[in-house]
Amino acid sequence: MPQFSPVDHVINLADNALRTLLGGYQVTARANPASEVEQLDLSESQRKHSAGLMRINHCGEVCAQALYQGQSMTAKLPEVRLKMEQAAEEENDHLDWCATRLNQLDSHTSLLNPLWYVGSLSMGAIAGLIGDKWSLGFVAETEYQVVRHLQSHLKELPPEDTKSRAIIEQMEQDELHHATVAIEAGGADLPYPIKQSMKAMAKVMTKSVYWV
């Protein structure tokens, strides 16, 4: 594994932040799950509701990118750092899919993304400093909560929005896989108060990003 200097890490962090917030995602070779799905007509209210949900999902992926970046900076074991970087690469697919769908819905990504990126980066770095098992446990709990949000969005989506549904269903599978990998790598179960605090923060994010 190549050795990077502190300057290299700063450059990589800045590059990732710019790509995450401005586009130019470094995606994998996977195809967009909605690419072969037929586009059905949506009413104006349905379009706006779908856009609000997909904006939340996009912002959630912005937070995930920042979280993984923060943890990879402070992870103590090289193999843990590698798992964080691999998961971040797959999350880039989600960013791209959500941004593409928002464009198709004649909408935009959240204007609050930079704020949530900075907050998540800080939380990830702190989790990494506390210890790898807690860092991995934080990843697992984050992914489990994301899965529950995605499942609720599948219930809320207009039946006609088959493209958004295809994207969310694939995201759900990926996030559950990331949580499983984190647990198998030694992630610890987080204390109940921390889980509740994470839920409260997620509520603030979803309520604000849906509109802005």
Helices and strands as residue ranges (DSSP letters): H 6-22, H 44-74, H 78-104, H 113-130, H 132-156, H 162-184, H 192-209
